[in-house]
Amino acid sequence: MSQKKEWSAKSHLKLSGMPAIKLLKNFDSSWLKGGHSVKRLAELSSLNFIERKEVFVLMGLSG
């Protein structure tokens, strides 16, 4: 990523008011029940929904 794009991304994140940056690789999936939820998490991390032009909505509190 170019320095300008990296600065822009950091600025947008700062302005968004999000309390912290969270990554899927750090997500504790041990509390997920059933294969359906684990499958959804894997789908999210693959980003294949973007190529299919689908919307992925995450709801809930951050953190």
C-alpha positions in Angstrom: 0.0 0.0 0.0 1.4 3.4 -0.9 2.1 5.8 1.9 -0.6 8.2 0.8 -3.3 5.4 0.8 -2.1 4.1 4.2 -2.3 7.7 5.6 -5.8 8.0 4.1 -7.0 4.7 5.5 -5.7 5.6 9.0 -7.3 9.0 8.8 -10.7 7.5 7.8 -10.5 5.0 10.6 -9.7 7.8 13.1 -12.6 9.9 11.9 -15.0 7.0 12.0 -15.0 7.1 15.8 -14.5 3.3 16.1 -12.9 2.6 19.5 -10.4 0.0 18.2 -9.2 -1.8 15.1 -10.4 -5.4 15.2 -9.1 -8.2 12.9 -10.9 -11.4 12.0 -7.7 -13.4 12.6 -7.9 -12.3 16.3 -11.5 -13.2 16.6 -12.3 -15.8 19.3 -14.6 -18.2 17.5 -14.7 -20.8 20.3 -18.0 -19.5 21.5 -19.7 -20.0 18.1 -22.3 -22.8 18.1 -22.9 -25.0 15.1 -21.3 -25.2 11.7 -23.5 -22.5 10.2 -21.9 -19.7 12.2 -18.4 -21.0 11.6 -19.2 -21.2 7.9 -20.4 -17.6 7.9 -17.2 -16.5 9.6 -15.1 -18.3 7.0 -17.2 -16.7 4.2 -16.6 -13.3 5.7 -12.8 -13.8 5.9 -12.6 -15.0 2.3 -14.2 -11.8 1.0 -15.9 -13.8 -1.8 -19.1 -11.9 -1.2 -17.5 -8.8 -2.7 -16.9 -10.5 -6.0 -20.6 -11.6 -6.0 -21.6 -8.0 -5.2 -23.5 -9.1 -2.1 -23.9 -7.1 1.1 -22.6 -8.4 4.4 -24.1 -6.7 7.4 -22.5 -6.9 10.9 -24.6 -5.9 13.8 -23.8 -5.4 17.4 -21.6 -3.4 19.7 -17.9 -3.0 18.7 -15.5 -4.6 21.1 
